[in-house]
Amino acid sequence: MTLPASARYVVVGAGIHGLSTAYHLAKELKARGTGSGADVVVLEKSTPGAGATGIACGVVRNNYFQPAMSELMQACVEVWESDPEAYHYHGVGYVALGPMVQESDLVAVFERQERIGYRSELIVGEAEVDAHMKRLFPDWRAQGVTVCLHEHQGGFAFNVESVMGLRDKCVEEGVQIHSYTEVTGFALGADDSVTAVETSKGRIAVGEQVVIAPGPWAQHFWRLLGLPDTIDVRTPAGETQHDVRMWTYWNLQEGEITVDPLMFATADGGAPPVIHLDTDAPLLTDDGQLVTDELWGIYYKRDRHGVQGGASPLKVDGDVQLDPYPSTTDVDPEFPDMWCAALSHAMSRFEGCRRLYKQARSGGVGSFTADNFPVFDYLKPNVYAILDSNHGYKMIGVGREVAKVLQGEHSSLLYPFRFERFATGDLHPVSNSPYPWS
Ligand SMILES: Cc1cc2nc3c(=O)[nH]c(=O)nc-3n(C[C@H](O)[C@H](O)[C@H](O)COP(=O)(O)OP(=O)(O)OC[C@H]3O[C@@H](n4cnc5c(N)ncnc54)[C@H](O)[C@@H]3O)c2cc1C
């Protein structure tokens, strides 16, 4: 496919956000009678799903302590539920379990979910949580868990297949997706608007707007647009932190065990919800070695060929070499011991699973903003940025909101993620979770 000389809308990046934006924009233009997918061109330096979307575990949940995240996630789950077949979405639910220190956070999340109409239930008390989990999984045996938020919506989707589903939807709407077309720069007009996008296959003039959805390559695009590496951040308390790095990196640690996926089923043989367990109970390997006696956490889900999940990510000092993505992943060599011990701690069916750990590359690098929450905003008069701070495979609905914003509408769901928040102090509240994305 030859690159057109111009396009009304240019979307950069064919991950979950770029493709969702392109698809919803095509539909939005058609519904308004002002255009169609033929007005939208997606530029991708590799192929669709080559970035973080293609390695995401695929967990879809609402559980966020921050009201704006939780409300946005509700809209995203609505999109997942709109076409489970095309998106390869499995609405099996999601269970978050935590120790005493997380009780107030999960109670607040549950109360908000009740208010916004997101289906979930809350169980408080060690014995009550244990009974709830044993009803689901009779071999449940995790210790130190006093609160459980059981979301009856959400679950997971198969990442690569869902990208293909979105790609097909784009193509059906007439959107052009140009693979192996790397964006190398932007030409700016007198008013600082982007007039053309420079690519490895030539220049494409921009009729109206550009959307960048570069995933972990956020810092690269930030610099291409002339934005600073460090910023001042005003805290909600009114203090100003100077020269805070805008972009940092974390290595996400994930892995899987090769087992018959059906061994991970609920008591009635049903598909299990995704499990996220945090606890401060001592973690021992099956042969009694202490792994940690500090707060630890894991998540896991049934996968096609086994059970897949992860643990807390590791912060990277300084910059990382992202390409070729994600071969730069640097997983803690002790991760398999920890994750398998934790699975066994949770359910006796996983006892001895360490020998079933799959020795394959897993996990990958994520790029995070100065406050670890997304920036969804215009960075130039006609350049809208979707920089999701690694929250976002689950955020398939962001593209639907962005499509409306591109047409001049206000999105109250995206407004809390404007870049200006760092200057005004309208930051998101921070939870007691050990993860940078909760
Ligand atoms: C190991 C791991 C597990 C994760 N698990 C989950 C999970 O379970 N649930 C969840 O919600 N989120 C998860 N995430 C986060 C999630 O994957 C990302 O937040 C999300 O996929 C980002 O989507 P994106 O479309 O912004 O970026 P990407 O999917 O990275 O897409 C960006 C695209 O831009 C392209 N690109 C880059 N530079 C250029 C250029 N110069 N020109 C043209 N194209 C370019 C890339 O090739 C890429 O295809 C996980 C992340 C990692 C790393």
PDBQT file of the ligand as one rigid body, heavy atoms in Angstrom, charges set to zero:
ROOT
HETATM    1  C1  LIG A 501       4.500  -7.190  30.232  1.00  0.00    +0.000 C 
HETATM    2  C2  LIG A 501       3.320  -6.293  30.216  1.00  0.00    +0.000 A 
HETATM    3  C3  LIG A 501       2.087  -6.755  30.672  1.00  0.00    +0.000 A 
HETATM    4  C4  LIG A 501       0.972  -5.936  30.676  1.00  0.00    +0.000 A 
HETATM    5  N1  LIG A 501      -0.229  -6.436  31.103  1.00  0.00    +0.000 NA
HETATM    6  C5  LIG A 501      -1.336  -5.644  31.064  1.00  0.00    +0.000 A 
HETATM    7  C6  LIG A 501      -2.595  -6.160  31.460  1.00  0.00    +0.000 A 
HETATM    8  O1  LIG A 501      -2.729  -7.320  31.838  1.00  0.00    +0.000 OA
HETATM    9  N2  LIG A 501      -3.666  -5.325  31.419  1.00  0.00    +0.000 N 
HETATM   10  C7  LIG A 501      -3.552  -4.035  31.018  1.00  0.00    +0.000 A 
HETATM   11  O2  LIG A 501      -4.539  -3.325  31.023  1.00  0.00    +0.000 OA
HETATM   12  N3  LIG A 501      -2.371  -3.520  30.604  1.00  0.00    +0.000 NA
HETATM   13  C8  LIG A 501      -1.261  -4.294  30.629  1.00  0.00    +0.000 A 
HETATM   14  N4  LIG A 501      -0.047  -3.780  30.233  1.00  0.00    +0.000 N 
HETATM   15  C9  LIG A 501       0.017  -2.390  29.761  1.00  0.00    +0.000 C 
HETATM   16  C10 LIG A 501      -0.425  -2.315  28.315  1.00  0.00    +0.000 C 
HETATM   17  O3  LIG A 501       0.175  -3.341  27.576  1.00  0.00    +0.000 OA
HETATM   18  C11 LIG A 501      -0.083  -0.969  27.698  1.00  0.00    +0.000 C 
HETATM   19  O4  LIG A 501      -0.466   0.068  28.556  1.00  0.00    +0.000 OA
HETATM   20  C12 LIG A 501      -0.835  -0.790  26.368  1.00  0.00    +0.000 C 
HETATM   21  O5  LIG A 501      -0.749  -1.949  25.578  1.00  0.00    +0.000 OA
HETATM   22  C13 LIG A 501      -0.286   0.396  25.603  1.00  0.00    +0.000 C 
HETATM   23  O6  LIG A 501      -0.962   0.457  24.374  1.00  0.00    +0.000 OA
HETATM   24  P1  LIG A 501      -0.511   1.498  23.279  1.00  0.00    +0.000 P 
HETATM   25  O7  LIG A 501      -1.431   1.310  22.139  1.00  0.00    +0.000 OA
HETATM   26  O8  LIG A 501      -0.420   2.834  23.900  1.00  0.00    +0.000 OA
HETATM   27  O9  LIG A 501       0.991   1.101  22.967  1.00  0.00    +0.000 OA
HETATM   28  P2  LIG A 501       1.638  -0.108  22.132  1.00  0.00    +0.000 P 
HETATM   29  O10 LIG A 501       0.835  -1.319  22.142  1.00  0.00    +0.000 OA
HETATM   30  O11 LIG A 501       3.042  -0.192  22.583  1.00  0.00    +0.000 OA
HETATM   31  O12 LIG A 501       1.577   0.462  20.676  1.00  0.00    +0.000 OA
HETATM   32  C14 LIG A 501       2.433   1.497  20.243  1.00  0.00    +0.000 C 
HETATM   33  C15 LIG A 501       2.809   1.189  18.805  1.00  0.00    +0.000 C 
HETATM   34  O13 LIG A 501       3.535   2.303  18.298  1.00  0.00    +0.000 OA
HETATM   35  C16 LIG A 501       4.501   1.812  17.419  1.00  0.00    +0.000 C 
HETATM   36  N5  LIG A 501       5.537   2.840  17.258  1.00  0.00    +0.000 N 
HETATM   37  C17 LIG A 501       6.469   3.212  18.171  1.00  0.00    +0.000 A 
HETATM   38  N6  LIG A 501       7.252   4.173  17.660  1.00  0.00    +0.000 NA
HETATM   39  C18 LIG A 501       6.805   4.412  16.411  1.00  0.00    +0.000 A 
HETATM   40  C19 LIG A 501       7.226   5.297  15.364  1.00  0.00    +0.000 A 
HETATM   41  N7  LIG A 501       8.270   6.115  15.509  1.00  0.00    +0.000 N 
HETATM   42  N8  LIG A 501       6.526   5.287  14.218  1.00  0.00    +0.000 NA
HETATM   43  C20 LIG A 501       5.453   4.458  14.045  1.00  0.00    +0.000 A 
HETATM   44  N9  LIG A 501       5.043   3.593  14.995  1.00  0.00    +0.000 NA
HETATM   45  C21 LIG A 501       5.700   3.582  16.161  1.00  0.00    +0.000 A 
HETATM   46  C22 LIG A 501       4.998   0.532  18.081  1.00  0.00    +0.000 C 
HETATM   47  O14 LIG A 501       5.601  -0.346  17.161  1.00  0.00    +0.000 OA
HETATM   48  C23 LIG A 501       3.709  -0.028  18.678  1.00  0.00    +0.000 C 
HETATM   49  O15 LIG A 501       3.087  -0.986  17.857  1.00  0.00    +0.000 OA
HETATM   50  C24 LIG A 501       1.084  -4.587  30.235  1.00  0.00    +0.000 A 
HETATM   51  C25 LIG A 501       2.320  -4.105  29.767  1.00  0.00    +0.000 A 
HETATM   52  C26 LIG A 501       3.434  -4.940  29.753  1.00  0.00    +0.000 A 
HETATM   53  C27 LIG A 501       4.726  -4.386  29.245  1.00  0.00    +0.000 C 
ENDROOT
TORSDOF 0
